[in-house]
């Protein structure tokens, strides 16, 4: 697509493609590709062109630096969560050094694909990893609605199953579990600076929906946005102090 903004800037500056190429130090054919095909120059050439034309880089190519940073933030994309090899999950769990965070309703597939998730979590805590598990409140409206949307049953039971499975790790120093009653727009798994985001499609089970592998860092924007969402839900969630249900209240303690 022809870059009309670049053409207008060249016209205003009185520079032809040949003269701009000479000013920037590239072949005229390169400038032709920038103009006619809408190609984006390398960063140093973008700066040189903007200096030669007396305008901002963003005026010629938009916020290309932010777009490039976003592209670098995306490590990989899976067409569905079930397409992620089970060995990948095990490697992430075994390699985490600082924090492991889960924001889900149940995520029953994780203990199913891991030989002993409870032992892994206890091992993490022993080596100083901060573990925060944010699961759905089995009695919440949000869980009931998600069950209906998926056209199935048993989501509350799956949450109870995961909590029962994790029971040996509950009470371990460094391991926190909370139950939330918020709408779950995406299930997220954080292993240090690696964030796996399982998107949710209405009426479709999470395992059939796409998953993004993001890398957090100083220039990242997407991973921090998901992290901020996690923190908001975490702050509103209730700590899990005991499981199973207390006999006197009939609700999750």
LUMVEXMI-922399 format. One record per atom (N, C-alpha, C): residue in three letters; x negated, y, z negated. Coordinates in steps of 0.02 Angstrom, whole numbers, plus 50000, padded with zeros to 5 digits. Example, Ala and Ser with C-alpha at 12.3 -4.5 7.8 and 13.67 -1.06 7.14 Angstrom:
2
Ala493404971649610/Ala493854977549610/Ala493404983549610/Ser493584988849646/Ser493164994749643/Ser493555000249606/
# end
This chain:
253
Unk499584994150000/Unk500005000050000/Unk499565006250000/Unk499705010850044/Unk499315016850052/Unk499335021149989/Unk498755023449967/Unk498705027549907/Unk498805034949927/Unk499435037149924/Unk499595043949945/Unk499305049149897/Unk499225047349834/Unk498935052149786/Unk498205053549803/Unk497855048449824/Unk497155049349843/Unk497105053449907/Unk497555052049954/Unk497565055850017/Unk497685063250004/Unk498165064749960/Unk498335071649945/Unk497755075149910/Unk497415071649864/Unk496845074649829/Unk496265075949876/Unk496145071449923/Unk495615072449973/Unk495775078450017/Unk496405079050037/Unk496615084650079/Unk496525091250042/Unk496715091349979/Unk496665097449939/Unk495935099349929/Unk495505094349921/Unk494795095749911/Unk494415096849976/Unk494745095750032/Unk494435096750097/Unk493905091450114/Unk494005085350089/Unk493525079950101/Unk493835074550144/Unk493475072650197/Unk493695067050238/Unk493465060550204/Unk493675055050231/Unk493465048550203/Unk492705047750208/Unk492415050150263/Unk491685049650272/Unk491315053850221/Unk491555059950211/Unk491215064450164/Unk491305062050092/Unk491895059350076/Unk492005056650009/Unk491555050649997/Unk491485046450048/Unk491055040650042/Unk490335042750028/Unk490105047950062/Unk489425050450052/Unk489345053349981/Unk489855056749957/Unk489815059849891/Unk489805054549836/Unk490155049049848/Unk490195043749797/Unk489625038749804/Unk489355038249865/Unk488825033449877/Unk489065026549896/Unk489605026249936/Unk489865019849959/Unk489945020150035/Unk490095014550065/Unk490215014250137/Unk490895017250153/Unk490965020850209/Unk491615023750226/Unk492175018550230/Unk491995012250248/Unk492505007050251/Unk492795005550182/Unk492385006650131/Unk492625005650063/Unk493155010750045/Unk493015017150064/Unk493515022350052/Unk494145020950092/Unk494065018350152/Unk494645016650194/Unk495085011550158/Unk494775006650125/Unk495165001650088/Unk495515004850028/Unk495175009649995/Unk495505013049940/Unk496125016849963/Unk496075019750023/Unk496615023850049/Unk497165019450080/Unk496975015450130/Unk497475011850170/Unk497775005850134/Unk497375002350093/Unk497604996350061/Unk497764997249987/Unk497645003249962/Unk497785004549892/Unk497335000949844/Unk496734999049866/Unk496264995649822/Unk496045000249765/Unk495904997449708/Unk495665001349651/Unk494905000649645/Unk494535006149647/Unk493805005849642/Unk493565003149575/Unk492935001249572/Unk492624999449509/Unk492615005649464/Unk492575004649399/Unk492615010449352/Unk492135016049369/Unk491495014449384/Unk491015019849398/Unk491195023749461/Unk491485020249510/Unk491695023649572/Unk492315027749560/Unk492765025449516/Unk493355029349500/Unk493155036049470/Unk492675035949424/Unk492435042149393/Unk492105046649445/Unk491705043649489/Unk491355047549540/Unk491855050849588/Unk492375047249607/Unk492875049949652/Unk493255055649619/Unk493455054549555/Unk493825059849521/Unk493405066149512/Unk492745065249501/Unk492295071049495/Unk492245074649562/Unk492185070749616/Unk492115073749683/Unk492735077549704/Unk493315074949681/Unk493945078049701/Unk494215083049650/Unk493885083349592/Unk494085088049541/Unk494755086449510/Unk494885080049497/Unk495515078149465/Unk495395072349417/Unk495895070649378/Unk495835065149330/Unk495905058449365/Unk495595053449335/Unk495645046649362/Unk496375044349363/Unk496745045949309/Unk497445043749305/Unk497875046849359/Unk497675052749383/Unk498065056049436/Unk498005052249502/Unk497465048449510/Unk497355044749572/Unk497575037449569/Unk497485034349511/Unk497635027149505/Unk498055025349445/Unk498355030349412/Unk498755028849353/Unk498305026849295/Unk498605023949244/Unk498225022049185/Unk497915015149197/Unk497455014949247/Unk497165008549267/Unk496735005449212/Unk496435009649171/Unk496025006849117/Unk496445002949068/Unk497035005449053/Unk497485001849007/Unk497714995349040/Unk497864995649105/Unk498084989649140/Unk497534984349140/Unk496914986549151/Unk496354981749151/Unk496254978849082/Unk496324983049030/Unk496254980548962/Unk496784975348947/Unk497404976548971/Unk497944971748960/Unk497794965148996/Unk497524965649057/Unk497354959549094/Unk496814955549058/Unk496334958949028/Unk495804955548991/Unk496074952548927/Unk496614955448900/Unk496904952848839/Unk497254946148850/Unk497484944948911/Unk497824938748928/Unk497314933448946/Unk497224928648901/Unk496744923248912/Unk497034918048959/Unk497664916448952/Unk497984911448993/Unk498734911548986/Unk499074908249033/Unk499804907749032/Unk499984900549048/Unk500434897849008/Unk500694891049019/Unk501424891549041/Unk501634887749091/Unk502334888149113/Unk502824886149060/Unk502604882049012/Unk503024879948956/Unk502574878148898/Unk502844878748837/Unk502434877048779/Unk502234869748780/Unk502674865448805/Unk502514858348806/Unk501944856748854/Unk501754861748896/Unk501194860748942/Unk500524861748908/Unk500514864448847/Unk499894865348811/Unk499664858548785/Unk499064856348802/Unk498834849748779/Unk498814849348703/Unk498984843648676/Unk498984842848603/Unk498284843948575/Unk497774842248613/Unk497094843348591/Unk496924850648581/Unk497264855048619/Unk497154862248613/Unk497394864648544/Unk497974862348523/Unk498234864248458/Unk497764861848403/Unk497524855648409/Unk497084852948358/Unk496434856848355/Unk496174858848413/Unk495544862548415/Unk495624869448381/Unk496184872748394/Unk496314879148362/Unk496354878448286/Unk496714873448263/Unk496794872348192/Unk496134870848158/Unk495734866748191/Unk495094864848162/Unk494574870448164/Unk494654875048211/Unk494154880248219/Unk494294886848186/Unk494894887648157/Unk495074894048127/Unk494624895448067/Unk494424901748059/Unk493944903648006/Unk494224908847958/Unk494694912947980/Unk494924918447937/Unk495664918147922/Unk496084917247973/Unk496804917147959/Unk497184912848009/Unk497674909347983/Unk498144905448023/Unk498834907848004/Unk499214910248053/Unk499884912848041/Unk500374909748090/Unk500944908048065/Unk501484905148106/Unk502124909048094/Unk502454911048148/Unk503094914448144/Unk503574910448189/Unk504024906848157/Unk504454902348195/Unk505104901348157/Unk505534896948183/Unk506094894348145/Unk505884887748113/Unk505664882948156/Unk505464876448130/Unk504774874248156/Unk504674874748222/Unk504044872648253/Unk503874865448233/Unk504364861048239/Unk504254854048220/Unk503734850648265/Unk503644853148325/Unk503164849948370/Unk502454850148342/Unk502304855348301/Unk501624856148277/Unk501414850348231/Unk501794848648180/Unk501604842648142/Unk501654836248182/Unk502104836148232/Unk502164830248274/Unk501524829048315/Unk501204834548338/Unk500624833948381/Unk499964833948341/Unk500004835348277/Unk499404835548236/Unk499384829448191/Unk498824826048188/Unk498774819948149/Unk498974821048077/Unk498754826448046/Unk498934827947977/Unk498894835447967/Unk499434838947984/Unk499444846147980/Unk499354848447907/Unk499664844847861/Unk499614846847791/Unk498894846647768/Unk498534841447785/Unk497824840947766/Unk497424846447798/Unk497584848147861/Unk497234853647896/Unk497334860247859/Unk497964861447837/Unk498104867747803/Unk497744868147736/Unk497744862747699/Unk497384862547635/Unk496634863647647/Unk496374860647701/Unk495664861447718/Unk495514868747735/Unk495964871847772/Unk495874878947789/Unk495814883147726/Unk496304882247682/Unk496304886147620/Unk495674885147580/Unk495424878947580/Unk494824877447541/Unk494214881147568/Unk494204882547633/Unk493634886147662/Unk493764893647668/Unk494294896047635/Unk494414903247632/Unk494874906047685/Unk495204901947723/Unk495664904347775/Unk496314906547742/Unk496564912347763/Unk497214914747740/Unk497754911347782/Unk498204907747750/Unk498734904147785/Unk499404907347767/Unk499764909747817/Unk500424912547806/Unk500914909247855/Unk501404905847828/Unk501894902247868/Unk502574905447858/Unk502854907947913/Unk503494911547911/Unk504004907347950/Unk504434903947913/Unk504924899347943/Unk505634901947932/Unk506104899147969/Unk506784901447964/Unk507134898947901/Unk507574903147875/Unk507994901247818/Unk508534896547846/Unk508544890147824/Unk509024885347852/Unk509754887547845/Unk509894891747796/Unk510584893847784/Unk510754900647815/Unk510304903447853/Unk510414910147881/Unk510844909947943/Unk511164915647957/Unk511554916348018/Unk511114915848080/Unk510504918448074/Unk510044918348132/Unk509904911248155/Unk509804906748108/Unk509684899748125/Unk510304896648156/Unk510884898248128/Unk511514895548155/Unk511634897948227/Unk511494904348239/Unk511584907148306/Unk511104903948356/Unk510474903048336/Unk509984899948381/Unk510194892748397/Unk510464889248349/Unk510704882448361/Unk511244882348414/Unk511704887048409/Unk512244887448458/Unk511984889348527/Unk511514893948529/Unk511234896248593/Unk510874890548630/Unk510544886248592/Unk510184880648623/Unk510664875048642/Unk511294875548620/Unk511784870448637/Unk511664863948600/Unk511334864348542/Unk511174858248506/Unk511364858748433/Unk511104854148394/Unk511234854048323/Unk510584852348287/Unk510594853548222/Unk510044850948182/Unk509454855548171/Unk509494861948191/Unk508924866348180/Unk508784867248106/Unk509314868148067/Unk509224868847995/Unk508894862647966/Unk509104856847991/Unk508804850647968/Unk508074850047987/Unk507894852648045/Unk507194852348067/Unk506764856848023/Unk507044862648004/Unk506674867047958/Unk506554863447892/Unk507074860247867/Unk507014856647803/Unk506484851147810/Unk506474847847868/Unk505984842447878/Unk505274845147877/Unk505164850847909/Unk504494853847910/Unk504284855947839/Unk504744858847803/Unk504584860947734/Unk504424854847691/Unk504804849547700/Unk504664843447662/Unk503984840547681/Unk503824840947746/Unk503184838447770/Unk502604842447740/Unk502714848947734/Unk502184853347709/Unk502154853647633/Unk502614850147600/Unk502654850647527/Unk501994849547491/Unk501564844747512/Unk500934843747477/Unk500464849847480/Unk500564854247529/Unk500134860147534/Unk500424866147497/Unk501064865847480/Unk501374871447445/Unk501074872147375/Unk500944878147355/Unk500634879347291/Unk499874879647295/Unk499594877847353/Unk498874878247362/Unk498664885547366/Unk498144887447331/Unk497914894347333/Unk497714896247404/Unk497964901847427/Unk497824904247495/Unk498354902347546/Unk498844898247525/Unk499384896147570/Unk500034899347547/Unk500344903447590/Unk500974906747574/Unk501494904647625/Unk502094903147601/Unk502654901347644/Unk503244905747627/Unk503554908747677/Unk504144912747667/Unk504684910647717/Unk505314911747697/Unk505884910247740/Unk506204916747762/Unk506344917247827/Unk506634923447854/Unk507314922147884/Unk507704927447890/Unk508374927047918/Unk508464931747977/Unk507904933048012/Unk507914937648069/Unk507964933948136/Unk508224937448186/Unk508214934748254/Unk507504933348275/Unk507394927648306/Unk506714925748327/Unk506664926848402/Unk506324932248422/Unk506254933748493/Unk505684929948525/Unk505194927948485/Unk504634924048509/Unk504314920448450/Unk504104914248461/Unk503724910648410/Unk502994912148420/Unk502644913948367/Unk501934915848375/Unk501494911548329/Unk500904910048354/Unk500414906248317/Unk499754910148320/Unk499494911948263/Unk498874915848262/Unk498314911848231/Unk497784911048269/Unk497174907748247/Unk496604912848252/Unk496464916348198/Unk495974921848199/Unk496194926948251/Unk495794928148303/Unk495974933148353/Unk496344930248413/Unk496484923848412/Unk496864920648466/Unk497594920348446/Unk498024923148487/Unk498744923348474/Unk499104919648530/Unk499484914548512/Unk499884910848560/Unk500604912948551/Unk500914915548604/Unk501584918248601/Unk502044913848643/Unk502494910348610/Unk502994906148645/Unk503624910348654/Unk503734912648715/Unk504314916848729/Unk504954912648724/Unk505524916048713/Unk506154912648707/Unk506624914748763/Unk506904909948797/Unk507404911148849/Unk508084908948822/Unk508574913148830/Unk509234911548801/Unk509484904948828/Unk509724900748781/Unk510014894348800/Unk509524888848817/Unk508884890148808/Unk508364885348825/Unk507934883948765/Unk507764877648751/Unk507334876048694/Unk506644879048702/Unk506334880848646/Unk505694884348648/Unk505164880448685/Unk505164873848680/Unk504654869848713/Unk504664870348788/Unk505234872448816/Unk505304873148888/Unk505154880148913/Unk504994884648867/Unk504884891648885/Unk504144893448890/Unk503964898548929/Unk503264900348940/Unk502894902248876/Unk502244901348879/Unk501814903048822/Unk501214907148846/Unk501084912748812/Unk500514917048828/Unk499954915948777/Unk499344915748801/Unk498764915448757/Unk498434922348760/Unk498484926148705/Unk498204932848701/Unk497594932948657/Unk497144937448670/Unk496544938548629/Unk496584945448598/Unk496614945648532/Unk496644952148497/Unk495944955248496/Unk495924961848491/Unk495294965448489/Unk495404972948488/Unk494864976948487/Unk494924984248483/Unk495334987248539/Unk495304984348600/Unk495654987248657/Unk496334983948669/Unk496514979148627/Unk497134975348638/Unk497744979648621/Unk498304978248654/Unk498924981848639/Unk499494976948628/Unk499504971448664/Unk500054966748657/Unk500014962748592/Unk499424960048578/Unk499344956148517/Unk499504960248454/Unk499274966448449/Unk499464970448390/Unk500214971748385/Unk500544972148442/Unk501274973248441/Unk501624967248411/Unk501414961248431/Unk501704955248402/Unk501524954648328/Unk500914956548311/Unk500704956248241/Unk501114960948198/Unk501274966848224/Unk501684971548187/Unk502374968648174/Unk502644965148224/Unk503294961848215/Unk503264956548161/Unk502724952748161/Unk502624947648109/Unk502624950848040/Unk502254956348033/Unk502194959547968/Unk502864962247944/Unk503274964847990/Unk503934967547970/Unk504384961947945/Unk504384956347980/Unk504804950747958/Unk504524947747894/Unk503874947247889/Unk503554944447829/Unk503744948547767/Unk503734955047774/Unk503884959347716/Unk504604958647693/Unk505054956747738/Unk505754956147721/Unk505954949047702/Unk505504944247715/Unk505664937147702/Unk505594935547628/Unk505924930147607/Unk505884928147537/Unk505364922647527/Unk504954923247476/Unk504444918147463/Unk504764911447447/Unk504454906247471/Unk504684899447457/Unk504334897147393/Unk504704896447340/Unk504404894647276/Unk504504887247259/Unk505004884247290/Unk505124877147276/Unk505524874147333/Unk505414867847346/Unk505784864147396/Unk505814856947372/Unk506384853447377/Unk506984855347415/Unk507444860147377/Unk508074860347396/Unk508544864947365/Unk508604863747290/Unk508724869147255/Unk508834868347183/Unk509524865447172/Unk509604861247122/Unk510234857747112/Unk510784862347087/Unk510574867547050/Unk511094871847020/Unk511364877047068/Unk510954879347116/Unk511194884647160/Unk511414882147228/Unk511134876547251/Unk511314873947316/Unk510974877747373/Unk510514882447355/Unk510174886247406/Unk509434885147400/Unk509074887147454/Unk508344886547453/Unk508064891047399/Unk507624888447357/Unk507324892447304/Unk506794896947332/
# end
